[in-house]
Amino acid sequence: MKHVTPAHFPKPRGYSHGIIAEGRVLFVSGQIGWDKDALKQGDQVLVTGGRAKNGSFNLRAAYVQLRDGRKLLTSPPPEN
């Protein structure tokens, strides 16, 4: 099994962009990785989610959308 990361993608931490397994099968995660360097102070983002399960006005984020349109999924995503 070989982990694959395209040259222009960020270095993955705790996940793989893709995996090549026996028989030349490629599994793609379909996720954009992010870490402490993904957002800089002053970056504008759109956070989408729902109200917390306990009824408070805290947001349970489903994803963060960057200004360039990329969506960074939360883990685990909130239930509907």
N, C-alpha and C positions, 0 to 999 in steps of 0.2 A: 504494500500500500504506500502511495506517495502523496504527500500533501502538496497542493499547487496554489501559488499566489501570483497573479499577474503583476508585472513589474510596476505598474502605475497604481496598484492597490496598497492601502496601508498594511503594515505588518500585523497579522492576526495574533490575538492573545486569547486563548481559551476556545478557539473555534478554527475552522479551516475554510478558506474561500472555495476550495475544491479538493477532491480526493480522486486519484486514479488507483483502481484496485485490480486484482487479477482479471484477466480477460479484457483489459483496456477499457474499463467502465469508469466514467467520470461522474462523480456525485457533486452537485453544486449546491451550496447552502442558500443562496439567494438573499443573503443578509449583508448589510454594510457594517463593518466593524467600527467601533469607536472606543476611544480611551480618553485619558485626561487631557490629551492634546487636540481632541476633535473640535472643541469649542474654545474660543478665545474670549477674553473679557471684552464686552461691547458687541459681540456677535448677536444678530437678531435671529430668533427662532420662533416657530409656531408650535406650541405644545397642545396636543389633542388628547382627550381622555374623558373620563366620567367621574362623577362624584364618588367619594370614598364609600366603601361598604358600610362603615359605621355611621353614615348620615352626615358627617361633618362636611365642611366646605373645602376640604383638602382634595386636590386633584389626583386621581389614579391615572397617570399618563399612559396612553396607548402608544404614542410615538412622538418624537421630536422631529420637526421638519426644518432643515437648514434653508438658508436663503436661496441656495442654488437648486432647491427642490428635492434633494436627497432626504429620505426618511430614516431616522434611527429608531428602531423598534425597542420598546422596553422589554425587560425580562423579569418575570413572566408578564405577558400582556394581560390587562384586566379583562374580566369576563363581561359579557353584555348584560 
